[in-house]
């Protein structure tokens, strides 16, 4: 993290002019994150650190000089909260992409890997992040699972596991605390996790979705200090006023105009405003970028480029307790980005630890990463059949029932509907589809769970994924049982991933054999395959932004969120923290009493 004593000794000598710089950057405009100024200056570098920021043209003694043609020089960009797993790339390949875009440090919460592999998943994250041009600060996942009692993932974390991970020097804090209910009601598990974080003196990240008033204050009182789960401009301001560090995220761009407008009404922009990506799929990461894409959106919505860059540099360094990063100043690590324009940010050059590492969006030397074998064979399931996707009510062969169901995409609500039962199977009402979840970690009997889903339309086929926040069980959405079984079996055979089936054919499939969430494909190939998967998903579903979108498939089982969700344990209520029986009433009727009436939604 810090320069060696010898490097610092040489830097002192070089700053005084007693010895030459290793590298001198000239003809550049410094973006000063402290004063907000843009000023001409040259930067002298010794080893991995900045030795001097001095008047332009005042020094020429250096082993190497790079003239930057009047371009703008910024500290390397920092991502204060990210799940690398959402890129479906191993760390080395992810690093190559984002470093070329100007991101030189990230705070990674590997709770997706941890929910599949336990502590071993976090150890893989640490070891696979070694020797990269990207500074990877790993967080100890607190949400394994995110909602104990309502779902089961591949492991359970409490105080003991947190103490183990927080003792590792590569682990910089406690990852997002998603079990808000447990924090507010003093669950033993959450108190152990928070106490471990507080004892360590490291960061504690928040996930304060929907919290306000007394509950928000209580959440902060427990020790949480940041939040990226912003739902509106008013929500952002309340959390900033409460004292949380904001992590404005790029994965919910529809909120950005209102958040920018609200921030511009404040007397000053706090140092507690940072930026993060949270989740970026591989095609968008390559085509639009990670943090760089978010910064450009904020600029488009009226935020000054100097303020936006400060969010991603100095403010981020303050948040992440990295006094060696975030500024172009003597003594700081020489992670730097060169921009031709501040109207639209695009990295022309990227320097990492004082070395030119990327030029014009391309890494000069691909990363190798840590010497660690990626975890495979995590789909602990046998093949399924179409009959596994039939919704059944007890032993009723013919009859009718009134069922609770999930209504909506991102913000779900309870609904009720009357259904007919024929030949032992619930007849899916018009306008409805099915959601099906099966435990894949071999920690319980893995009886498939199934429920009616309204608000997604009538799916024309099936969509399956083993990447499903946060327990990452196997999830399938559809109406046709044969298509659902085909999509599920495709993923079981490939070690995980995402698949689309229609008319008994696989129309798109991305295999993710590493933990059921990461791909072996080179980034460009993966981006093409993932883009095709998303595009072809429109053959199956009618998307309605901003909530009913392809990305919502990955989060549709998030039991920690309010409202109904289906998990491997059943139909759950994230508000009351209960598993709910979907059957309100049912009755058997004689076969000859069955009729072909049109299903209608009750209420």
C-alpha positions, 0 to 999 in steps of 0.5 A: 500500500505504501512506498518503501523507505528507499523510494520515499528517500529518493523522492525527497531527493528528487523533489529538492532537485538533488537527483532526477525523477524516474518519470516527468509528466509535462504540458498538462493541466492538473485537476486539483481535487482540493481547490477545484482549480484546473492549473498548469503544472508538471508532475515528477514521479519516483518509483510508484509515488509522486515526488513533486508537483511543480511549476510547468517547465521548471524541471527537465531532469528525468530518466523519461519525460512524457509530454501530455499536449495540454491534456487534463491530469486526474488522480485514478478513479475509484469505485467505492462499492462493486460486485465484480461478479456481476461482470461475470469475469474473473478479477484479472480480466475485469481489471484489464477492462476498468484500468484501461477506462481510468479506474485504478482502485475498487472496494469489492464486496464478493458476497456473491462468491461467498454465498456460494463458497463461504469463506473460501470464496472470499479467499479466492477473491483475495488471491485472484486479485493479487498482482493486478494493475487494479488496487482491489480492496476486499470487503468481508461479506456480512450478507451470507445469506442476506436474509437468514431464515428466509433463504439458504445459500452455500454458507452462513456467516456470523461473528466467527467468520467475520473475525477470520476475514477482517484479520486478513490485511487485504480485507478493508471492512465489512461489506454492505449490511443487508439484514436491516431487520436484524440490525434494527431488532438486535439479532445475535448474528448481526450484533456479532457481525457489527461488533467484529467490524467495530473491533477491527477499526475497519469500514462498515458498509450499509444497505439502507434501502427504504430506511428513514426517520427513526429506523435510519438513525438506529441503523447508523447508531449500530455502526454503519457509515455508508449507503448506495441503496438510494431510491430518490433524491429525497432519500439521498438528502436524508441519508446525507444529512444523517451522516452517511457517506453516499455512494451514488451508483450507476446501476440505477441511472433513472435516479441520477437527474433528480439526485444531481438536481437535489445535490446542486441545491446544497450550500456545498458538496460534501466530501461524503459524496462518492460514486460506485457501480455496484453491478455492471454486466459484461457487455455494458462494462466494455461498451459504456464503461464502469465508473467512467460511464457514471461520471459522464452521466453525472456531467450530462445531468449538469454536475461540474466535471471537477465535482464529479471527479472529486467524488471518484478520487479524493472523496473516495480515498477519504471514504476508503481510508486510503491516504495514499490515493485520491490526489495529485500531490507529493507523497501519493501513489502515482495512479493517474488518468489523462483526459483530453476533455472534461466535457466527456471523460475518456481515458487517453492514458492511465498510469498505475504506480508510476508506470504507463499501463494503458493507452487509448482504452487498451491495456499495454500488457494483459494481467495475469493475476494471482496463481489460484485455481478458480472454483468450479462444480458448484451446481449440486443438482441432478437433471429436472423434468417438466413435471418439476415445473407444475404448480400443485396444491396438495393432493387435489386432482380437480378443483379450485383454489385461491392463491397468494402470488407475487405482483410486480418486478422490482417493488413487489406486492402481494396479490390474490387470484382464483385458479382452476386445478386440472389433472393435479396442476394449477392452470396458470391464469391469463397474464401470469407466469411462474417463478421457480427456485431450487437450492443448488448448494447441497445444504438441504433437500432442495425441494423446488419452490414455485409460485405465480408471478404477475406483472411480468406478462405471459412469458413466451418460453423460459429464462433461467439463471444461477446468478440470482442475488444473493443466495444464487440458487437456480431460478427459472421464470416462464409459463411452459414447463418443457421450456423451463426444464430445458433451460434449467437442465442447460445450466445444470449441465454447464456448471451455471450461467444464464439460458433462454428456451423457447419452443423447446430450443435453447435460443441463447446461453452463457455458461458460467462454470466458475462458481456458477457466476463467472465465465471462462470466455475472453471479455470481448466474446463474453460481451457479445454472448451476453448482449445476444442473451439480453437481446434474445430475451425480448423474444420471451418477455415484454420489458417495461423499464425502469423496473421490468428489465432483463437485469431484474431477473438477477434480483427477483429473489432478493428476500431482504427487500420488502414485499413477497419473493420466492426463495429456495425455502418458499414464498417469503415476505421481506417485510414481516420476515415470514415464510407464507403459505400461498394457499388461502383456500382450496377445494376438490370438485368432481371432474364433471363440474370442471368448466373452461371459465376464464380466470379472473384476478380476485379483488 
